[in-house]
Each structure stands twice: as C-alpha cells, then as structure tokens.
Amino acid sequence: MSRTFNAFEMAQKQFDDVAEILNLDEATKDLLRNPIREYHFSIPVKMDDGTSKVFRGFRCQHNDARGPGKGGIRFHPQETIDTVRALSMWMTWKCAVVDIPLGGSKGGVICDPHNLSEREQEQICRGWVRQIARDIGPLQDVPAPDVMTSAQHMLWMLDEYETIHGGKYPGMITGKPVGMGGSLGRTEATGYGVIFTVREALKEMNIKPADTTAAFQGFGNVAQYAIKLYNQLGGKVISVSCWDQADNTSYTFVKTDGINVDDLLAITDRFGGINKEKAKALGYEVLAGDKWIEQEVDILVPAALENQITKDNVDKISSKVKIIAEGANGPTTPEADAVIKERGIHMIPDFLANAGGVTCSYFEQVQCNMNYFWEKDEVFGKLDVKMTSAYLDVSRLAKEKNLYMRDAAYVISINKVAQASRDRGWI
C-alpha cells in the first residue's frame, strides 16, 4: 500500500498515451489532463480531550461537461492532493465509459479514522461540508463514500449541507443509509459490477465460471461482494489478502479448496482486517501480504488501493492467469501494464471493472430526485444491463481496432468527454 508513487502523474500518462491515439489538439489535452477546479481547505476540530486539531481537506472537480461532478470522499492518513486529482480524473472516464450523465470529482481528508472517536469523525464531516457547501450539491457535484468513509459519514455531511442551505436535498450526496435516501443494492454494486464484467469476459473466452479459480487482493466491501457473486456463478476463490491495522502490515490467506466468505467475515474487523490466528484455526495458510499476486489462478482481482501491481512484482503473476479485473482504482502502474499487455493477459481496466459503484450512485441520485425508490432486484437488473453494455462496447472496439482493453476503454470515454466539452464551446 505504498504511497511513494505519484498517482496523478500515472493518470496523466495514461491520458497522454490515448490522446496520441485520438490525435487530440493541444487545448483539449490541456483541459482534460488537469482538474477544471480544485479546493484545498483547513478543517479545525475540537478533539475529545479538549485540544484543537486542524485537518487538511481537498475536493477536485476534474470535468463536468457531461453533468454534475461525481466522486467519493476518502479519509486516509497519507492522503495527497495528487491522489485526489488522479481519482477525480478516473471518475470522469468511469462515468463516461458506462454512459451516465455525470462528470468526475473526488475528495479527501488527511486523517486516520482508526484513531478518531465517532464525535471527532462527525466534526470532520461537518467541517468538510462547511468549507465547500457553495460548490457541491445535486446539480453541481455529488460526493459519496470511499476509503474509510461510510453511510454514516454521508448522512452527517447531508445534514450539515441541509442545515446550511435550509432545505431537503437528498440528491446532494450518495451512499446514504437505506431509508434515508440510500439505494438498495448500493453496498453490493461495485463488487457485483466487477463480476458482471468478468462473466462477460469468460463468455468471450468460452470458459465456464465453474471451471475457474481466482485470487483477490483486499477484503473490504468490493472484494466481499465480488467473491459472493463469483461463488454464485460457480467460481472458486482460493486466496484473499488484507491489511492488518494492529500489525501495520498485510497478509495473504490461502485455502486451496476454496475460501468461505461468511467464515472470514465472522473474524473480520470493520476495516476489512482478518484475524490471522482465527483464520489459521479455520484451516487457512497465512502468507506475506504480497503473495496474492503469485497464486496459480485464472483470475486476479486487485481490490485494495492504487499502485499494487508494479514493475517489481508483475513478473510474479502466474502463467495460468487469463484475466485481471481491477476492482481498485489505479492498482496497476504503467510499467507493469506494459508487461501485462505484452503477455496477452485480458485486462478489465479499473474505470470499467469497478464502475458498478458509481452507476448505482447515479441510480441513487435519480431515485432521490424522483423521490421514488426501486426494489433491489430492479437495481441489480439495471446495473447488470449498464455494466454488460459498457463491457461489450469496450471489447468490441478493442477487437475492431486491435487495441488493449484499457486503451479501448479510454478511447471511448475520452472521446465522449472531449466531444461534450467541444459541444459546450469550451474548446
């Protein structure tokens, strides 16, 4: 989970490579390779012990030519503005590739929720909104949960926003609790979306899910629901890895006859950390955290943080691996990506594979604005249609133009955003 690399430089490099393919003019490149707006602010908080502490907060709005900004708010002790910039750019492409009428944004606060009380976290949430209340909202920029933020955090933010503006605006934020404007199915959406794309890739390869095995990096919300759906399709997960807050390190848990999600969830803390002693008692082999990438499986799913497949470990990927589905944002560095491309591994890029979350956030926004809410099966049905359609569009272009899947996805999304910017007369 190293933060030594620069995520924004990586996002810009990915963009520049596709800008060459598309032969974009200089003005379009200048507009799209940087956020159109960004905010830096201080959030003073009175701590439980009576002292005061100032936290740094950010919001980047990369591009809103296709609709209001959309993107999560993450709490992380090593958060940086460049990470937020990169994530806002990836959100723009993600919304475009699944063809939802939203732009890309991202937010963050440098803090560690592990070391903060509920009250202190609430004060950070309310303070974040106070700093940016004029520049977010249902028709401007719609935040959502991300790393180490939850439905409760979103509700505190909504309450502060409504207090400031003096009205009810449930569509200003997504990822809210069901019953308070949240959508059924939102919890499962990102993980399910990953597996909808994997399912379509396997169909193209004429491989049955029941004949495949997978290894996951991460055991948070995305991985947990992706594993459940993959198991329902008949696939077998033999390995997961997770970060252990107590040891400040990561571990890989292996069970060759298949992991049991419910057994692991029973021994997992709220941040996705698995108790290794209890896992051993259940028959799991506990290895170093980086061993997930070496597993002899058909499918690898990095579903933790960015920068996890690098030039230093990409050669450890087994020759058996046929598909990499990026459940996390930016888990593969450009150098590693070049090796994966050369090896002919079928890459389902992050902003396509994990777009189920933002798609369901869009559904939540629509439901809030209509004040009418769908049943869970209807949400999943609409999600399946959106994810399947997006995957098939990218796959079709990749085949037609002989492009790598990541490049094909970028070509589709960047084209849409560039065209919207031109149509508006911005460039």
C-alpha positions in Angstrom: 0.0 0.0 0.0 2.9 2.3 -0.7 2.1 5.9 -1.4 5.6 6.7 -2.8 4.5 6.9 -6.4 2.5 9.8 -7.9 -1.0 8.7 -8.9 -1.7 11.9 -10.8 1.4 11.5 -13.0 0.2 8.0 -13.7 -3.3 9.2 -14.6 -1.8 11.8 -16.9 0.5 9.3 -18.6 -2.5 7.1 -19.3 -4.4 10.0 -20.7 -1.4 11.2 -22.8 -1.0 7.8 -24.4 -4.6 7.8 -25.5 -4.5 11.5 -26.6 -1.9 10.4 -29.1 -4.1 7.6 -30.4 -7.0 10.1 -30.7 -4.7 12.9 -32.1 -6.3 15.4 -29.7 -5.4 19.1 -30.2 -3.4 20.9 -27.5 -6.3 22.8 -26.0 -8.3 19.7 -25.5 -5.3 17.9 -23.9 -4.7 20.9 -21.6 -8.3 20.9 -20.5 -8.6 17.2 -19.9 -5.3 16.4 -18.3 -5.9 18.7 -15.3 -8.9 19.3 -12.9 -11.1 22.1 -14.0 -11.4 23.2 -10.4 -9.8 22.2 -7.1 -10.2 23.2 -3.5 -7.8 23.0 -0.5 -9.0 23.9 3.0 -8.4 23.5 6.7 -10.9 21.8 9.0 -10.4 22.8 12.6 -11.9 20.3 15.1 -12.2 20.4 18.9 -11.0 17.0 20.0 -12.5 14.9 22.8 -9.5 15.7 25.1 -10.2 19.4 24.8 -7.4 20.2 22.4 -7.9 21.5 18.9 -6.5 19.9 15.8 -6.6 21.1 12.2 -7.2 18.6 9.4 -6.4 19.2 5.7 -9.3 18.6 3.2 -9.5 18.5 -0.6 -12.0 18.4 -3.4 -11.1 18.1 -7.1 -13.6 18.6 -9.9 -11.9 17.2 -12.9 -14.6 17.8 -15.6 -18.3 18.4 -15.6 -19.1 18.8 -19.3 -21.3 15.7 -19.3 -23.1 16.5 -16.0 -22.6 17.2 -12.3 -19.4 16.0 -10.7 -19.5 12.6 -9.0 -16.9 11.0 -6.7 -16.2 9.8 -3.3 -14.5 11.3 -0.2 -11.8 9.3 1.3 -10.3 9.5 4.8 -6.6 8.4 4.8 -3.6 9.4 6.9 -1.4 9.5 3.8 -3.9 11.3 1.5 -2.4 13.7 -1.0 -3.8 16.2 -3.4 -2.2 14.3 -6.3 -4.0 11.1 -5.4 -7.3 13.1 -5.2 -6.5 14.7 -8.6 -5.9 11.3 -10.2 -9.0 9.8 -8.7 -11.2 12.7 -10.0 -9.8 12.2 -13.5 -10.5 8.4 -13.3 -14.1 9.2 -12.2 -14.6 11.3 -15.3 -13.6 8.4 -17.5 -15.6 6.0 -15.4 -18.9 7.9 -15.7 -18.3 8.3 -19.5 -17.4 4.6 -20.2 -20.7 3.4 -18.6 -22.5 6.3 -20.2 -24.1 8.0 -17.2 -24.6 11.8 -17.4 -22.1 12.8 -14.7 -18.6 14.2 -14.6 -15.6 13.3 -12.3 -14.8 14.6 -8.9 -13.0 13.3 -5.8 -12.5 14.5 -2.2 -10.3 13.6 0.7 -9.2 14.4 4.3 -5.8 13.6 5.7 -6.9 11.7 8.9 -7.0 8.2 10.3 -10.5 7.1 11.4 -8.9 4.3 13.4 -7.6 6.9 15.9 -10.7 9.1 16.0 -13.9 8.9 18.0 -17.3 8.9 16.4 -17.8 12.5 17.5 -14.5 13.6 16.1 -15.2 11.9 12.8 -18.6 13.7 12.7 -16.9 17.1 13.3 -14.5 16.4 10.4 -17.5 15.5 8.1 -19.4 18.6 9.0 -16.3 20.8 8.8 -15.6 19.4 5.3 -19.1 20.4 4.1 -18.9 23.8 5.7 -15.8 24.6 3.7 -17.3 23.6 0.3 -21.1 23.9 0.7 -21.4 26.5 -2.0 -19.5 24.3 -4.6 -21.2 21.0 -4.1 -24.9 19.9 -4.5 -27.3 17.8 -6.5 -26.8 19.9 -9.6 -23.1 20.7 -9.1 -21.1 18.0 -7.6 -22.3 14.9 -5.7 -20.0 13.2 -3.2 -20.1 9.6 -2.0 -18.3 7.2 0.4 -14.8 6.0 -0.4 -11.8 4.6 1.5 -12.6 4.6 5.3 -15.9 6.6 4.9 -19.3 5.1 5.4 -23.1 5.7 5.0 -23.0 7.4 8.5 -20.3 9.9 7.3 -22.5 10.7 4.3 -25.6 11.3 6.5 -23.6 13.8 8.7 -22.5 15.6 5.6 -26.0 15.7 4.2 -27.4 17.0 7.5 -24.8 19.8 7.6 -25.5 20.7 3.9 -29.2 20.9 4.5 -28.7 23.0 7.7 -26.6 25.5 5.7 -29.0 25.7 2.7 -32.2 25.4 4.7 -34.0 22.7 2.8 -34.0 19.0 1.9 -31.5 17.9 -0.7 -31.2 14.1 -0.5 -29.6 14.0 -4.0 -26.6 16.1 -2.9 -24.7 13.0 -1.7 -25.0 9.3 -2.3 -24.1 6.2 -0.3 -26.6 7.2 2.4 -28.4 4.6 4.6 -31.4 2.9 3.1 -34.4 4.6 4.5 -32.6 8.0 4.5 -32.4 8.3 0.7 -30.0 5.5 0.1 -30.5 2.9 -2.7 -31.0 -0.8 -2.1 -28.1 -2.7 -3.7 -25.5 0.1 -3.3 -23.5 -1.9 -0.9 -23.1 -4.8 -3.3 -22.9 -2.7 -6.5 -19.1 -2.2 -7.0 -18.3 -5.9 -6.3 -21.1 -7.1 -8.4 -20.1 -4.9 -11.2 -16.6 -6.3 -11.2 -18.0 -9.9 -11.6 -20.6 -8.8 -14.3 -17.6 -7.8 -16.4 -15.6 -10.9 -15.5 -18.6 -13.0 -16.5 -18.8 -11.4 -19.9 -15.0 -11.8 -20.5 -15.3 -15.5 -19.6 -18.2 -15.9 -22.1 -16.0 -14.4 -24.8 -13.3 -16.9 -24.0 -15.8 -19.8 -23.9 -14.9 -20.6 -20.3 -17.4 -21.5 -17.7 -17.1 -19.6 -14.3 -17.3 -23.0 -12.6 -14.0 -24.0 -14.3 -12.1 -21.1 -12.9 -10.3 -20.0 -9.7 -9.5 -16.5 -8.5 -7.3 -14.6 -6.1 -8.3 -11.3 -4.5 -6.2 -8.5 -3.0 -8.3 -6.8 -0.4 -11.2 -8.0 1.7 -13.2 -4.8 2.0 -16.7 -4.1 0.6 -15.7 -4.5 -3.0 -13.9 -7.9 -2.6 -16.5 -9.3 -0.2 -19.5 -8.9 -2.6 -17.4 -9.7 -5.7 -16.4 -13.0 -4.1 -20.1 -13.8 -3.1 -21.3 -13.3 -6.7 -18.4 -15.1 -8.3 -19.1 -18.0 -5.9 -22.8 -18.0 -7.0 -21.6 -18.2 -10.6 -19.7 -21.3 -9.6 -16.2 -19.9 -9.4 -13.7 -20.7 -6.6 -11.7 -18.1 -4.7 -8.5 -19.7 -3.2 -6.8 -16.6 -1.8 -7.6 -13.1 -0.3 -5.2 -10.6 1.2 -5.9 -7.8 3.6 -4.3 -5.1 5.7 -3.9 -5.7 9.4 -4.2 -2.4 11.3 -2.7 -3.9 14.5 0.5 -5.1 12.8 0.5 -2.3 10.2 1.2 -4.9 7.5 -0.7 -7.1 5.1 -1.3 -10.8 4.9 -2.5 -13.3 2.3 -4.9 -16.0 3.3 -4.9 -19.2 1.2 -7.3 -22.1 1.1 -6.9 -24.3 -2.0 -10.3 -25.9 -1.6 -12.0 -22.5 -1.7 -12.4 -19.8 0.9 -15.7 -19.4 2.8 -16.7 -15.7 2.8 -19.1 -16.0 5.7 -16.4 -17.7 7.9 -13.9 -15.0 7.1 -16.5 -12.2 7.7 -17.1 -13.6 11.1 -13.4 -12.9 12.0 -13.0 -9.6 10.1 -13.0 -6.2 11.7 -14.9 -3.2 10.3 -11.9 -2.1 8.2 -11.6 -5.5 6.4 -8.8 -6.9 8.5 -8.9 -10.6 9.1 -7.8 -12.1 12.4 -4.9 -14.3 11.4 -4.9 -16.6 14.4 -8.6 -17.4 14.0 -8.0 -17.9 10.2 -5.3 -20.5 10.9 -7.7 -22.3 13.2 -10.2 -22.5 10.2 -7.5 -24.1 8.0 -6.2 -21.1 6.2 -2.5 -20.8 5.3 -1.3 -17.3 6.3 1.4 -15.8 4.0 3.0 -12.4 3.4 0.7 -9.8 2.0 2.3 -9.7 -1.4 1.8 -13.4 -2.1 -1.7 -12.8 -3.5 -0.2 -12.0 -6.9 1.7 -15.3 -7.1 -1.3 -17.6 -6.8 -1.9 -20.2 -9.6 -5.3 -18.9 -10.6 -7.2 -18.0 -13.7 -8.4 -14.6 -12.5 -6.6 -11.9 -10.4 -8.7 -9.2 -8.8 -6.7 -6.3 -7.1 -9.4 -4.7 -5.0 -7.4 -2.7 -2.4 -5.5 0.6 -3.1 -3.7 2.0 -6.1 -0.1 1.0 -7.1 -0.3 -2.7 -6.2 0.9 -4.3 -9.5 4.3 -2.7 -10.3 7.4 -3.4 -12.4 8.8 -5.1 -9.3 6.1 -7.7 -8.9 4.4 -8.1 -12.3 6.7 -10.9 -13.3 5.4 -12.9 -10.4 2.0 -13.2 -12.0 1.4 -16.9 -12.8 1.4 -18.0 -16.5 -2.1 -19.5 -15.7 -3.7 -16.1 -15.2 -6.1 -15.2 -18.1 -7.9 -12.2 -16.7 -7.1 -9.3 -14.4 -10.1 -7.4 -13.2 -9.2 -4.2 -11.4 -11.6 -3.8 -8.5 -9.5 -1.0 -7.1 -8.7 2.4 -8.6 -5.3 2.6 -10.4 -3.8 -0.7 -9.0 -1.5 -1.2 -12.0 1.4 1.1 -12.8 2.1 1.9 -16.5 5.3 -0.1 -16.4 3.5 -3.2 -15.1 0.6 -2.6 -17.5 3.0 -2.8 -20.5 4.2 -6.2 -19.3 0.6 -7.4 -18.9 -0.3 -6.2 -22.3 2.8 -7.9 -23.8 1.8 -11.2 -22.1 -1.7 -11.1 -23.6 -3.5 -11.2 -20.3 -7.1 -9.9 -20.7 -7.2 -6.7 -18.6 -10.5 -5.3 -17.5 -9.4 -1.8 -16.5 -10.4 -0.2 -13.2 -12.7 2.5 -14.6 -14.7 -0.1 -16.4 -14.5 -3.0 -13.9 -15.3 -1.1 -10.8 -17.9 1.3 -12.3 -20.7 -0.6 -10.7 -20.4 1.7 -7.6 -20.8 5.0 -9.4 -23.5 3.5 -11.6 -25.5 2.6 -8.5 -24.7 6.0 -7.0 -26.2 7.5 -10.1 -29.3 5.3 -9.6 -29.5 6.6 -6.0 -29.3 10.2 -7.2 -32.1 9.6 -9.8 -34.3 7.9 -7.1 -33.7 10.8 -4.7 -34.5 13.4 -7.3 -37.7 11.5 -8.2 -38.5 10.7 -4.5 -39.4 7.2 -5.7 -37.2 4.2 -4.8 -36.8 0.8 -6.6 -36.7 -2.7 -5.3 -33.3 -4.4 -5.0 -33.9 -6.8 -7.9 -34.7 -3.8 -10.2 -31.5 -2.1 -9.1 -29.4 -5.2 -9.9 -31.2 -5.7 -13.2 -30.4 -2.1 -14.3 -26.8 -2.4 -13.0 -26.3 -5.6 -15.0 -27.6 -4.0 -18.2 -25.3 -1.0 -17.8 -22.2 -2.9 -16.9 -22.7 -5.6 -19.6 -23.4 -2.9 -22.3 -20.3 -0.9 -21.3 -18.1 -4.0 -21.3 -19.3 -5.2 -24.7 -18.8 -1.7 -26.2 -15.2 -1.6 -25.0 -14.5 -5.2 -26.0 -16.0 -4.6 -29.5 -13.8 -1.5 -30.1 -10.7 -3.4 -28.7 -11.3 -6.1 -31.3 -12.1 -3.8 -34.2 -9.1 -1.5 -33.7 -6.7 -4.2 -32.2 -6.4 -2.2 -29.0 -5.6 -3.2 -25.5 -8.8 -3.2 -23.4 -7.6 -0.3 -21.2 -6.8 1.8 -24.3 -10.2 0.9 -25.9 -12.0 2.0 -22.7 -10.0 5.3 -22.6 -10.7 5.9 -26.3 -14.5 5.6 -25.7 -14.6 7.7 -22.5 -12.1 10.5 -23.5 -13.9 10.8 -26.9 -17.2 11.4 -25.1 -15.8 14.0 -22.7 -13.9 15.8 -25.4 -17.0 15.9 -27.6 -19.1 17.3 -24.7 -16.5 19.9 -24.0 -16.4 20.9 -27.7 -20.2 20.9 -27.9 -20.4 23.4 -25.0 -17.9 25.7 -26.7 -15.2 25.3 -24.1 -12.6 24.3 -26.6 
